[in-house]
Amino acid sequence: MSKSQALIDIGPNLAHDSFRDDLSAVLQRARAAGVVQMVVTGSDAPSARAASLLAQDYPGQLFATAGLHPHHASDFNAETLTLLRELADKPGVVALGEMGLDFLRDISPRKDQEHAFRQQLELAVELRRPVFLHQRDAHARFLPILKEYRHALPGAVAHCFTGSGEELADYLDLDMHIGITGWICDERRGQHLLDIVAQIPDNRLMIETDSPYLMPRTIRPRPKTRRNEPCNLPYVLATLAQARNQSESALAQATTATAREFFGLDQC
């Protein structure tokens, strides 16, 4: 893959236990597939610490976010806020999050989710950091909360966007970025995305695997493992390019440039 087609995965969960024993091989496969940089997601205290350490161990290749996913919102306390503040100053930590609301599963009570979300948004405003956002079945509460802070945030990306055309329009109206995953490759539940992703401007679109989750269902032959990896990002690119009537090369160049600008990544 040429440099113009170099890809950036903005959302692999490389701190996940499933990558503990073979991370070096995972990174080698990613590089071979053209995935030259990755922003590792921190979604609770242990994974945020681990993501930060990975960014330090692989400077220029791996970067990190630091946040508390809404599933863990009940764990949010003063110590959490102190940790996130400390991690935000670490080398390679380029955004706060994963943060937001998840009313699909309600693993943490909604009151706790909203409190943790607001606290993290306030920290991002204070530290002038972009935010990496999660929203599932909570748009009616997520949007007004985010609107309170959006004007003071340097950037906001809707991670793993799976929503409707109306939700997409709301996010674009807030000058947000959009992250697209292998959900778009799923013929069972991602078909609606094929009809709306062309509405996303090139300078607002980024791609991600959310590995080890969301294995693209367009991979042939079908993999025997259920663990997704950053090396599968080209399958997301291919489906997205077709839906947008763009060449894969042009889309790769655009999403990589957008990711580097949004997260402030140096070209490796």
N, C-alpha and C positions, 0 to 999 in steps of 0.2 A: 504494500500500500504506500503510495507516495505521501510526501509531507502534506500536500494539499488535502489528502484524505485522512490525515491523522485524526483520531476520535478522542473525545473526553467523556468518560462516564462520570456523571455528577452525583450518582447515588448508589454505589455498591456498599453493602454492609460487611466489609472485610474484617471487622472485629467479631463477627459471628463465629461461634464455636466450630462450625463446619469447615472453616478455613484454617483452623489452628495447626493442622499437621502438614499442609502442603501449600502454604501461602506463596512461597517462592515459585513453585511451578505454576500456580494460578496467575501470578504476575508475568511470568514468561509467556504463557499462552495469550494473555491480554496483549502484550507487546507484539507478539507474532501476528495478532489479528488487527493491529493498527491502533489499539487503544493505548495511547501514550501517556495519558494522565488520568487520575481518578480522584474524586473528592469523597473520602470515606465518611459514611454517616455515623454520627454519635447520637444515640437515641435514649440513653440512660447514663447514669454515672459511670458504670464499668466500661461500656462501649465508647463513651466519649473520651475517657482516659486512654483507652486502647487505641482509638483512632488518632488521637494526638501523638501518641508514641510512634505509630506507624508513619505519620507524616514526618516525624523527626528521623526515623530510620531510613526512609526512602525520599529524601528531599528532592523536590523538582518533579517527582513521579506521583507521589501520594500526597494529598492534602486532607483536611479533616473539617467536619462540623462538630459542634458541641451543643447538645440540647437534651430536652426531656420529652419523649414521645407522649402523646395523650394517654396511652395505655398505662404509663407510669406516673401519671399526674398526682396520684395519691401519695407518692413518695416525695413530692416537692416540699422543700423546707428551706430555712436560711442557709443550711450547709450546701444544699444544691445550688443556690444562687451564688454562693462564694466559689464553689468549684467551677461553675460555668464562667464566672468572671476571671478566674485564674487561667482556665484553659484557653480563653479567648486571646490571651497574651502569648500563648505558646507559638513557636515557629510552625507555620504550615496550617494553622487553624484559621479558616477563611470565612466562616459564617457561623451563626448561631442557629440551632435546630438539630434535630428534627423536632418541631413544635407544632401545636395546633389543636384540633378537635376531632374526635372520632366517636360519633353517636351510633355507628353501626353495631359495634360490640359492647360499648359502654363498660369497658373493663375497669376504668376509674369513673367515679360519679361525675356527672356533667359539671357540677359546681366546682369540683376539684380541677377538672380539665380547663375550665375557663380561667380559674385563678392562676394556674401554672402557665397558661398561654399568655395572659396579660403580663405576668412577672417577667417572662422571657422577652416579650416584645419591648417592655420598658428597658430592660438591660441592653437590648440591641440598639434602641434609640440612644441610650446613654453612651454606648461604646462605638456608635456609628458603624455597625456591622450589618451586612445583609442577612436575611433570614430564609431558612429552608423549611417549608411549610407542609403540613399534613392536614388533609380534610377529607373525612368520609361521612356522608349522610348528615352533615352538620352545616351546610352552606348558609342557612338562614341565620345562624348565630355567628358563624365564623366571619362572614363578610362584614357585618357592622363593627365587630371588635377590631378587625384588621384595619378598617377605614379610620378608626380613631388614631392609629399610629402610622399609617402608610406614608403620610407627608413627611415624617421625620426619619424614615428608614432609607438608607442608601440603596436598597434593593430588596426584592422579595420574589421567591420562586415557588410556584405551586408544584411541589414534588409529586411525581407519579400521578399526573392529572388523569382522571377517569370520568370527569363530570360531563354535564350536558352542554349544549351550545350556549344556553343562557348563562351558565356558570362561567364558561370560557369568556364570554363577552364581559361579564362583571370583572373578571380578573384583568383582562386587557384594558378595561376602562381605568383600572387602578395602576396601570403601567407596570404590571407584574410580568415576570418571566414564567414560562411553562415548561415543565419537565415531562417528557413522554417516555414510557417504559414499554416492555414487552406486552403489556396489556393490549396494545394496539394490534398485536399479532394473534390475539385470541379470538377465533371465529365465534366463540360462544357468548362472549360478553364485551368485546372491544369493537364491534362493528360500527357503532355510532361514531367512534373517534375518526374513522376513515372519512366521514362526511364533513367533519368540522376542522380538522387540523390545518387545512389550507388557509384558514382564517388567521393563523398565528404568523405575525411578521417574522422574517428571518432573524432579526436582532432581538427577538423575545423567545426564541425556541432553543431548548437544550434536550439532550438525550441521556438516558440512564438505564441501568439494568435492574436496580433494586435487588441485586443478587445477595443471598442465595435464593431469593424468591422470583416469581414471575418469569420462568423459563419461556422464551418465545416458542409458540406452538408451530411456527413456520420452519423450524430446524428440521432438515432432512439429511440423512435418516434420523428418526427420532432418537434422542439420547437415552441411554439406559438409566442415567442418574437423574434425580429430580433437583439436584443442586445447580442453580444458575450461576454463571460466572461472567466477569466483565468481557471475556473473549467473545461472548454472544451478542455484544452490542451491535455489530454490523447487521444482524437480523432485524433489530429495531430500526436502524437506519434505512434498510431496504424497503420495509413496509411503509415507513413514513414518507420516504421519497416518492414511492408510487402513489400514495394517497394525495400528495401535494403536487404531483406532476413535475417533479424536479429530478435532476440527475443525482445519483448517490454522491458523486464527487462534489457537486455544488452544495448539496445539503451538508455533507461532512465538513466542508470548509466553513460554512455559515455557522453551524452549531458549535464547532470548535472555537471559532473567533468569539462567539457570543459567550461561551462558558469562560474563556480566558478573561474577557472584559468584566463579566459579572463577578467572578471570584478573585480577580486580580492575579491570575496565574502567569508566571513567566513561561515563555515558550521553551520547551526542552529540546 
